[in-house]
Amino acid sequence: MLTISRQLGSFGDEIADELSRKLGWEVITRDIIIQQFLPDLSPHEQHMLKESARFYLSKNEAGETYLNQLIQALNEFNEEHSAILVGFGSQVIFADNPDALHVRIVAPQKVRLARIKRQYRVDDTAALSVLSTSDRKHKRFVQTVFGVDLTDAANYHLTLNTAALSLDECVAAIQAMLRERVLRRTIERETEEQEAISNLTDRPELKNPTEREFARILDMYHIEWVYEPKTFPIEWDSEGNVTLAFSPDFYLTKFDTYIELTTMNQKYVTEKNRKAKKVRELYPGTNIRIVYKKDFQSLAERFNRGS
C-alpha cells in the first residue's frame, strides 16, 4: 500500500498516475473511496460526506461511524490488493501498517502559484485564493476526521519537493523506496518464520576493514546488499536457550545469497563452514557462501555477470 499526501500544484496527482502506470496499481481518490467502499449510502449521505468532514464521525443506521466503516473496508481491500491512496488522510488510516509507505509531495508557494495560474488561466490574486483555500481545507479535513496535523513530517516516510525534483525523479525515488520496503518486510517475515533473530532495526556499522572493502567492491559493481540482516540460532541447551548462532556478514538481495567473509586461518574457516552447514540443515533453502578476501573481486564479477 502506498499513500500520497500532496499540496495543490505540487504534481502529486501526476506522480500518482505515473506510479499507477508503472506499478499496475489502482489509484484510489476520495471520490472513489466513497463510491467503492461505502456503496450502500443514500444520495443524502453521499452528499454530506463530500461536503462535511464532521459527518464521517456520525453514526449510520447500524450504529457505526462512517469513518470506522470506511477504515474496515479499506483494510479488507488492502489484504488482497496493492493500491495508491491519494489524499483523504490515508497516511493516518495505514499509519500502523508495516507494509505501507507514506509519501508527501510538496513545493514552495511561489512554484505552486505559477503552476495554478497556468492550469486555471487565472491572475495572481485568484491563484493565491485557490491555493489558500485548498491548503486550509486539506488541513482542516485531516485535523477534524483524524485529529492529526497534515503538515507534520512525522506522518510520512518520504517528502519530495517537486520544485527541485522532476516528476520522473520523484517516481523513481518512490519506486526505489518501495523496493527497499518490500525487501525489508520479506526478510522480517522470513526471519519470523525461521525463528531467527532480526538485526534490521540496528544501525548497520561495518565492523572491520575487510567488510568495508567488500562493501566497496559490491557498490562498485552495483550489487545491492544488506549488512548482517539476521542471526540464525543453530545450537540450544537442554533448557532451550540459544548457545550458538550465526550472523552472515552480507545478504545479496537480488541473488538471495548470504556471504560470510573469512581469513586464510584454517581454524576460522573450519568453524565458519561448520556454522554454515548447520544453517543449511536447520533452515532449508538458505544460500550461504564462505568467501576469502582474495576472492572478493572474482566473486563480485561473477555476480555482476549474472545480474
Secondary structure, DSSP 4 states (H G I P E B T S, - for coil): -EEEEE-TTTTHHHHHHHHHHHH-PEEE-HHHHHHHHSTT--HHHHHHHHH-SGGGGSB-TTS-BHHHHHHHHHHHHHTT--EEEESTTHHHHTTT-TT-EEEEEE--HHHHHHHHHHHHT--HHHHHHHHHHHHHHHHHHHHHHH---TT-GGG-SEEEETTTS-HHHHHHHHHHHHHHHHHHHHHHHHHHHHT-EE-TTS-----SHHHHHHHHHHHHTT--EEES-EEEEEEE-TTS-EEEEE--SEEEGGGTEEEEEE-S-HHHHHHHHHHHHHHHHHSTT--EEEEEGGGHHHHHHHHHHH-
